[in-house]
Amino acid sequence: MAAHRGIGNRLLDGRQIKIMSLMEAGLTDEATAMIDSSVPAEPWEHTVAALLRISCRPATSPASQQELDRAVRETLALVMQPDR
């Protein structure tokens, strides 16, 4: 990370790892805030954000079926794209 001067605003690997480490530490509000403050530049980053948001939800407040369906649709659209 030092070579890249820390974690940027995009949902690249460093930011994703930081979000997951916050979730693992039980700091879901901070993890959600980091997702929300991200600046996606590529379509896949929106999908990653949706998946991370769902993962941040506490068991007592699970994601809605609509939110889950949207994340699945976005994920399938990405993985079904032909290789460039």
C-alpha positions as protocol buffer text, in pm:
chain_id: "A"
residue {
  index: 1
  type: MET
  ca { x: 0 y: 0 z: 0 }
}
residue {
  index: 2
  type: ALA
  ca { x: 285 y: 238 z: 68 }
}
residue {
  index: 3
  type: ALA
  ca { x: 385 y: 222 z: -298 }
}
residue {
  index: 4
  type: HIS
  ca { x: 36 y: 344 z: -387 }
}
residue {
  index: 5
  type: ARG
  ca { x: 21 y: 606 z: -108 }
}
residue {
  index: 6
  type: GLY
  ca { x: -256 y: 432 z: 86 }
}
residue {
  index: 7
  type: ILE
  ca { x: -608 y: 338 z: -7 }
}
residue {
  index: 8
  type: GLY
  ca { x: -777 y: 537 z: -280 }
}
residue {
  index: 9
  type: ASN
  ca { x: -1143 y: 617 z: -334 }
}
residue {
  index: 10
  type: ARG
  ca { x: -1207 y: 342 z: -587 }
}
residue {
  index: 11
  type: LEU
  ca { x: -1311 y: -11 z: -491 }
}
residue {
  index: 12
  type: LEU
  ca { x: -982 y: -166 z: -586 }
}
residue {
  index: 13
  type: ASP
  ca { x: -826 y: -446 z: -384 }
}
residue {
  index: 14
  type: GLY
  ca { x: -681 y: -231 z: -103 }
}
residue {
  index: 15
  type: ARG
  ca { x: -1014 y: -65 z: -30 }
}
residue {
  index: 16
  type: GLN
  ca { x: -1200 y: -396 z: -52 }
}
residue {
  index: 17
  type: ILE
  ca { x: -957 y: -553 z: 194 }
}
residue {
  index: 18
  type: LYS
  ca { x: -995 y: -261 z: 434 }
}
residue {
  index: 19
  type: ILE
  ca { x: -1376 y: -290 z: 417 }
}
residue {
  index: 20
  type: MET
  ca { x: -1362 y: -665 z: 480 }
}
residue {
  index: 21
  type: SER
  ca { x: -1123 y: -618 z: 773 }
}
residue {
  index: 22
  type: LEU
  ca { x: -1363 y: -362 z: 926 }
}
residue {
  index: 23
  type: MET
  ca { x: -1648 y: -612 z: 884 }
}
residue {
  index: 24
  type: GLU
  ca { x: -1441 y: -888 z: 1042 }
}
residue {
  index: 25
  type: ALA
  ca { x: -1371 y: -659 z: 1339 }
}
residue {
  index: 26
  type: GLY
  ca { x: -1744 y: -597 z: 1381 }
}
residue {
  index: 27
  type: LEU
  ca { x: -1715 y: -236 z: 1263 }
}
residue {
  index: 28
  type: THR
  ca { x: -1999 y: -260 z: 1013 }
}
residue {
  index: 29
  type: ASP
  ca { x: -2095 y: 109 z: 1035 }
}
residue {
  index: 30
  type: GLU
  ca { x: -1739 y: 208 z: 942 }
}
residue {
  index: 31
  type: ALA
  ca { x: -1730 y: -54 z: 666 }
}
residue {
  index: 32
  type: THR
  ca { x: -2059 y: 73 z: 525 }
}
residue {
  index: 33
  type: ALA
  ca { x: -1936 y: 433 z: 541 }
}
residue {
  index: 34
  type: MET
  ca { x: -1625 y: 333 z: 348 }
}
residue {
  index: 35
  type: ILE
  ca { x: -1838 y: 162 z: 82 }
}
residue {
  index: 36
  type: ASP
  ca { x: -2065 y: 466 z: 59 }
}
residue {
  index: 37
  type: SER
  ca { x: -1771 y: 704 z: 24 }
}
residue {
  index: 38
  type: SER
  ca { x: -1618 y: 501 z: -259 }
}
residue {
  index: 39
  type: VAL
  ca { x: -1605 y: 652 z: -606 }
}
residue {
  index: 40
  type: PRO
  ca { x: -1666 y: 370 z: -856 }
}
residue {
  index: 41
  type: ALA
  ca { x: -1523 y: 432 z: -1201 }
}
residue {
  index: 42
  type: GLU
  ca { x: -1601 y: 96 z: -1360 }
}
residue {
  index: 43
  type: PRO
  ca { x: -1930 y: -98 z: -1373 }
}
residue {
  index: 44
  type: TRP
  ca { x: -1783 y: -390 z: -1177 }
}
residue {
  index: 45
  type: GLU
  ca { x: -1711 y: -157 z: -884 }
}
residue {
  index: 46
  type: HIS
  ca { x: -2086 y: -91 z: -844 }
}
residue {
  index: 47
  type: THR
  ca { x: -2141 y: -467 z: -828 }
}
residue {
  index: 48
  type: VAL
  ca { x: -1864 y: -513 z: -571 }
}
residue {
  index: 49
  type: ALA
  ca { x: -2015 y: -230 z: -365 }
}
residue {
  index: 50
  type: ALA
  ca { x: -2356 y: -397 z: -372 }
}
residue {
  index: 51
  type: LEU
  ca { x: -2210 y: -730 z: -261 }
}
residue {
  index: 52
  type: LEU
  ca { x: -2007 y: -568 z: 17 }
}
residue {
  index: 53
  type: ARG
  ca { x: -2313 y: -374 z: 136 }
}
residue {
  index: 54
  type: ILE
  ca { x: -2509 y: -698 z: 164 }
}
residue {
  index: 55
  type: SER
  ca { x: -2222 y: -855 z: 358 }
}
residue {
  index: 56
  type: CYS
  ca { x: -2221 y: -561 z: 601 }
}
residue {
  index: 57
  type: ARG
  ca { x: -2584 y: -611 z: 696 }
}
residue {
  index: 58
  type: PRO
  ca { x: -2636 y: -749 z: 1045 }
}
residue {
  index: 59
  type: ALA
  ca { x: -2817 y: -1081 z: 1079 }
}
residue {
  index: 60
  type: THR
  ca { x: -3101 y: -897 z: 1253 }
}
residue {
  index: 61
  type: SER
  ca { x: -3154 y: -675 z: 946 }
}
residue {
  index: 62
  type: PRO
  ca { x: -3089 y: -889 z: 638 }
}
residue {
  index: 63
  type: ALA
  ca { x: -3089 y: -750 z: 286 }
}
residue {
  index: 64
  type: SER
  ca { x: -3424 y: -731 z: 113 }
}
residue {
  index: 65
  type: GLN
  ca { x: -3508 y: -975 z: -163 }
}
residue {
  index: 66
  type: GLN
  ca { x: -3498 y: -683 z: -408 }
}
residue {
  index: 67
  type: GLU
  ca { x: -3145 y: -592 z: -296 }
}
residue {
  index: 68
  type: LEU
  ca { x: -3031 y: -953 z: -324 }
}
residue {
  index: 69
  type: ASP
  ca { x: -3190 y: -995 z: -668 }
}
residue {
  index: 70
  type: ARG
  ca { x: -3022 y: -677 z: -794 }
}
residue {
  index: 71
  type: ALA
  ca { x: -2680 y: -791 z: -671 }
}
residue {
  index: 72
  type: VAL
  ca { x: -2725 y: -1132 z: -835 }
}
residue {
  index: 73
  type: ARG
  ca { x: -2835 y: -973 z: -1165 }
}
residue {
  index: 74
  type: GLU
  ca { x: -2536 y: -737 z: -1166 }
}
residue {
  index: 75
  type: THR
  ca { x: -2296 y: -1019 z: -1080 }
}
residue {
  index: 76
  type: LEU
  ca { x: -2435 y: -1247 z: -1351 }
}
residue {
  index: 77
  type: ALA
  ca { x: -2415 y: -965 z: -1606 }
}
residue {
  index: 78
  type: LEU
  ca { x: -2046 y: -923 z: -1525 }
}
residue {
  index: 79
  type: VAL
  ca { x: -1949 y: -1288 z: -1532 }
}
residue {
  index: 80
  type: MET
  ca { x: -2145 y: -1352 z: -1852 }
}
residue {
  index: 81
  type: GLN
  ca { x: -1958 y: -1081 z: -2045 }
}
residue {
  index: 82
  type: PRO
  ca { x: -1736 y: -1219 z: -2320 }
}
residue {
  index: 83
  type: ASP
  ca { x: -1363 y: -1187 z: -2260 }
}
residue {
  index: 84
  type: ARG
  ca { x: -1214 y: -887 z: -2425 }
}
